[in-house]
């Protein structure tokens, strides 16, 4: 199953920086793309049948928060 989360940022450079972190493997297994005119990033990752707690979403939230981003609804 694939999970998708969109993070909104106050400006394009911060959204691009977040995307570059994802492309560099900052959060393993996550792919991203710009959306909403370059002000948001759609993060995608596979939720494997892992026993236990998957920390990927929390890692993404923390990284986005460090750049002033918030999860968009």
C-alpha positions as CSV (number, residue, x, y, z in Angstrom):
1,X,0.0,0.0,0.0
2,X,1.3,3.5,-0.9
3,X,0.9,6.4,1.4
4,X,0.9,10.0,0.1
5,X,1.3,13.2,2.2
6,X,1.3,16.7,0.9
7,X,3.4,19.3,2.8
8,X,2.8,23.0,2.2
9,X,5.6,25.6,2.6
10,X,5.6,29.4,2.7
11,X,7.8,29.8,-0.3
12,X,9.2,27.8,-3.3
13,X,12.8,27.6,-2.1
14,X,11.8,25.9,1.2
15,X,9.6,23.4,-0.7
16,X,12.5,22.7,-3.1
17,X,14.9,22.2,-0.2
18,X,12.5,19.7,1.3
19,X,12.2,17.9,-2.0
20,X,16.0,17.8,-2.3
21,X,16.3,16.3,1.1
22,X,13.9,13.5,0.0
23,X,15.8,12.9,-3.2
24,X,19.1,12.6,-1.2
25,X,17.6,9.8,0.9
26,X,17.2,11.8,4.1
27,X,14.1,9.7,4.8
28,X,14.7,6.2,3.3
29,X,12.2,4.9,0.7
30,X,10.4,8.2,0.2
31,X,10.0,9.8,-3.2
32,X,8.7,13.3,-3.8
33,X,7.5,15.8,-6.3
34,X,6.6,19.5,-6.4
35,X,2.9,20.5,-6.7
36,X,0.6,23.5,-6.1
37,X,2.8,25.8,-8.2
38,X,6.0,24.8,-6.4
39,X,4.8,25.7,-2.9
40,X,4.0,22.1,-1.9
41,X,5.7,18.7,-2.0
42,X,3.9,15.4,-2.4
43,X,5.8,12.7,-0.5
44,X,5.1,9.1,-1.5
45,X,6.3,5.9,0.2
46,X,5.3,2.2,0.4
47,X,3.9,1.0,3.6
48,X,5.2,-2.5,3.8
49,X,3.7,-5.1,6.0
50,X,6.1,-4.2,8.8
51,X,5.5,-5.6,12.3
52,X,5.6,-2.7,14.7
53,X,5.5,1.1,14.3
54,X,6.5,2.8,11.0
55,X,8.3,6.0,11.8
56,X,8.4,7.3,8.2
57,X,5.5,9.7,8.7
58,X,7.0,11.1,11.8
59,X,10.4,11.6,10.1
60,X,8.7,13.5,7.3
61,X,6.7,15.7,9.7
62,X,9.9,16.5,11.6
63,X,11.8,17.4,8.4
64,X,9.0,19.5,7.0
65,X,8.6,21.3,10.4
66,X,12.3,22.1,10.4
67,X,11.7,24.0,7.2
68,X,8.5,25.7,8.2
69,X,6.3,23.2,6.3
70,X,2.9,21.8,7.5
71,X,0.9,18.8,6.3
72,X,-1.8,20.0,4.0
73,X,-5.3,18.5,4.1
